[in-house]
Structure formats: C-alpha cells, structure tokens
Amino acid sequence: MSGFTKISTAIVAVFIGCFLMFSYLVYFHIQDNIEEEMTGALNQVREMVNLNIPVADIEAIVEPSPHLSAHYFTGRLQAEQPSAMSTTERNALAPVIIPIQENQYLIVTPFDTTELTQNLTFFALVAGLFFATFVLLLFTLNVAVKQRLVPLNQLAEALSELREGKDSQPLPHSDITEMNRVIDQFKHLQNALKSKEKQLIKIDKQLALLQEQERNYLARELHDNVGQLLTTIKAHAYILVNAKERAVVELSAQKVQVMSHQISDAIRKLTAHLHPLILDKVPLQSSLERLVYEQEIAQPDTQWDVSINLKRYEEDRERDIHLYRFAQEAINNVIKHAKATKVSIQIYGDTHCVSIEVKDNGRGLGNHIVENIGMSSMRSRARCIGASCSVVSTTGGGVTVSLQLPLTQPSPELGINAA
C-alpha cells in the first residue's frame, strides 16, 4: 500500500466519521426546531380558540401552515381525549380539538412531514455538494502528490544504481525545499562515495605494490643473506666431512658456528618484520619500550623524550598488536621522512582509555597531508579498534600523530587477524 493510499484512507475514514456525527447532530437540531415551530403554531391556535375566533377562520389560517394539519371529526370523542378548553393544560404538541356543534369537531394536529422533508432535502443537497468537493479534492491531491513524488522516485532509482555501483543520471531540481535538501545530501553522499572509492583504489594499488615490495624484500633477504650463508655452510660441511687436518676442521667448524648465528639473527629479523613476536612473550609496555630503545640506539643524534605508562592498562592481544603497529608506523615515518632532531613519544593507558602521541620537529607536512600507505595503515588500525586518529602539522614545524582510544566499550570484532 502506497503512502498516498494510506493517507487517503485515513482522510476518508475521518471524514465519514465526522460527517455521520454532524448528520446526527443536524437531524436532531432540525427536529428540535420543527418541534418548537409546531408548538408555537399550536399555541397560536389555542389563543385563537380562547379568543372565540370562528372555526372557519381558524381553518383558513391552519390550512396553508406547514406545521399544522386540520380535519373534521364527526362522532363521539373518547373519554381520554382532551377537550378544546383543557388542551393548554396538556402536552404542548397534543392536538387541539375545537367543537363546532354536537358530535362535530375540528381537530388541529401537529404536522412535521413537509418541514422535515424540506430541511432534509436542503441538507442532502449541501452534503452532496460537499461530497463532490471532497472527491475532487482527493483527486487533485492524488495528482499533485504523484507529481511531487517524481523526484523521490528518481532519488530511489539513483540510490539503487549507486548501490549497484552504476553512475546515475543527475537529479532534476525540485520546487519543494525539503526535497531539494534531500537531493543535495544525496549528491554530497555520491561525491563522498566516489572520493572514497578512488582512495580505496589508490590504497589497493599501494597495497599491491607494498605486497610486491615485501615479497621482493623477503626473497632478497633469503637469497642474498640466508641463502649465501647456507651455501657457505654447505661448503664448510663438506670440508668437515673430508678434511684430514685438525686445524682445517676447527676453522670450518668455527665458521659454521658464526654463520649459524648470522642465519639465526637474519631469521629473527625477518620474523620481527613480519610479526612482533615480542608481544607474545612480554606485555605491551615492554614491547613498546624495546621498540623505542632500538630506535634510540639506531638514531643517536636525535634527542628522544619518551614516557610510556601502561601499568593500569588491561591487555588484549589483538588490540595490543594494532597499538604496537600504530606506534611503530608513526616512529618509522619520523625516522624515514621527518629529518627531525627532537622526537617526543607520550604513551599512556589505564582502564578507561589509551592515548599515543608521537611528535617531532621535522620538516612537517606542508600545506596538505599526503595520504600515503603509512598514514592509511595507521588510520585503518585506529578504525579497527574503535579509536580516533589525527595527523596534524604543529606550529613551528614538525608533525604530531595522535591516537585516542576509549575503553568504556569493547573493541569491535573484525574477524581478522592483526599483524
């Protein structure tokens, strides 16, 4: 059932109910008026009888009246019928009996048929005109509503096409202010979705490129480092098996031992690059402290201001991985791009919230933020745990990267593994 049909049904139901009530009240009002007029006419007849006006004159006066009816009666009256002189003391609508001669009377009775028919006929004409106007109004309303709903139907089709990923035709301008507001909001939504789609396509390309770079990095590390070490170990193993001199055997064994440690370090480095295994062994605070310490050692010329306080923080493995990766990406961006001499890292967490702030005095972002893969990764990780992320240029140069995570509600379940 369409909206117009529902509205029309409600209007018709209300109208019929009101009309029936109005008809009921009008009918009884007409009856009361006719009764008052008949009572007045009968009282006038009684006054004429009291004034001894001739019966013929009374009949002539009553004859054209729409409220009274006069007829002659010949015979004996019933005992309970009132006489002409006592009618004024009886019911106001009781017939007036006027004696003419013995056993002959003129009886004047109230008559409402003519007056009632006239009033009801007039009411029927008015009601018919009102019904005709009401039907015409509904028809006009139907046509107007259908015309006004054209932009709404076009908007529904545009939304359907937008859902299917198709480009919709431009929506026409409407003469309804509210409809124009809806159309404008749809256009803003359409433009925002197109912009997001372009960003997603760009990010997908960057992710594909990053994945390929990651594979190349792993292949290069395995081939150039681990592979060469294994090849060398294989050669020394051959020497160990076939050499006769003790000095040669000892030298090869030492080299095998050193290269085994190198392979172990390389594998540990690759593993840490792929997944922060340290989180599986130590708390988040210790992992972050280790992360910052390694950067401090690697960047001795940079002044570090570090404060990490997560003693009251309740750990959650999946959430901790996102927080660790967020801080790691923020610090890596400073090291790679900022060229900063001072870095401030403030991390705090308790049972209510977690906040991360990485601030530097480097070259900043310029006039706009370039949405590279690193920033996209940080924003994505913040969304995964229900946190807010901001990247802003600070006064005097540098960038401040911050994350705010309220812990009053559980983190959203994404059904994916964080790494």
Secondary structure, 3 states (H helix, E strand, C coil): CCHHHHHHHHHHHHHHHHHHHHHHHHHHHHHHHHHHHHHHHHHHHHHHHHCCCCHHHHHHHHCCCCCEEEEEEECCCCCCCCCCCCHHHCCCCCCEEEEEECCEEEEEEECCHHHHHHHHHHHHHHHHHHHHHHHHHHHHHHHHHHHHCHHHHHHHHHHHHHHCCCCCCCCCCCCCHHHHHHHHHHHHHHHHHHHHHHHHHHHHHHHHHHHHHHHHHHHHHHHHHHHHHHHHHHHHHHHHHHCCCHHHHHHHHHHHHHHHHHHHHHHHHHHHHHCCHHHHCCCHHHHHHHHHHHHHHHCCCCEEEEEEECCCCCCCHHHHHHHHHHHHHHHHHHHHHHCCCEEEEEEEECCCEEEEEEEECCCCCCCCCCCCHHHHHHHHHHHHCCCEEEEEECCCCCEEEEEEEECCCCCCCCCCCCC
